[in-house]
Every structure is written in C-alpha cells, then in structure tokens.
C-alpha cells in the first residue's frame, strides 16, 4: 500500500470496516491522477463517469449563469468531488469542476463503484453514511443562502471553510456567497 493510498483507506474506515479483499479491490479500482492548476476536471457538457478523492489540492465546483461563473462549493484534501446528479444518474448536469491548485486525486469510475456495491454490500453502508454528512452540509448552505444577511453568510462560509478560505480567490468567494466583491471587502475589513 502506498503512502498516498492511506488517506483514501482512512476515509472508508471512518464509516465501515475494510477487510483485505475490499482493500485490494479499492487499490485496483482507484487510479491516482494529477490535475494541474487551472485544469478542467469535469465539463458540464459531459456525463460524469468518475468520482475523485482528493489527496492533495483544491477544487471548485461551479456553474455558468449569463456567462458568469457561480461557485457552488469548494473541495480539498480528504474529500470526494464529482458532479453528483451527473455521476449518480449518468445524465448531463450544470456543474463544471476545476483545479484551483495542482491536485492529486484518486479516480473511481462509476462502473467500478457499481462493482464494489454489488460485491461488497458494506459499501452501500459507506455511501449512505458518507452522503449523510454531505447532505447536512448542503442543507446548511441552502438555509444560509435563503435566510441570512451577507455578514451571516460570510461567517457561515468562514466556519465551513475555516481550513481553506485563505487559499480561495476573493471573486470565487463572493460568487459562492452571492454578494459583490466590494461587499465582501467590507465584510473582511477589520472593525
């Protein structure tokens, strides 16, 4: 087992026991890939066939509205990224994913995931439990966007992304919050 594989194994072991047979299948089916800073990992015009577990780096999931990029969420080390609807339903979706830093990630093809579900029933438990935490985060984001002031949105953003906010370009943060860069600058200014 390589040092880079260990974080991925730990991710699974947070939710399920991983026996030797499952570990070997994961090692065979998850392929390490590197995306250079600025690389487009997923384009909305394609059906998502891979989910990526980030070992090192930073990505952004976004969509286009009237030619503007709207940041939906950011992902970094020890997180999965994909275009969820596209990956799960194998249909087109609105999301693009790009690398904000050079990013190393393990890629898992949807067919390999289905194989793991079919042959290791405990993987369905992993999916259910890990998706529960993602669902909770998304519900918090929706509530924050709908019912919060700009200051409350920014505070929630800092809480959610406390480990990486300093790595994110301000324009992307502003689009994530649904505010202008000048409003973001005022919120960031020391009082």
Helices and strands as residue ranges (DSSP letters): H 3-13, H 20-29, E 30-35, E 40-42, E 50-56, E 58-65, E 68-76, E 80-81, H 84-89, E 96-99, E 103-109, H 110-119, H 122-147, H 150-160, G 165-167, H 170-177, H 181-188
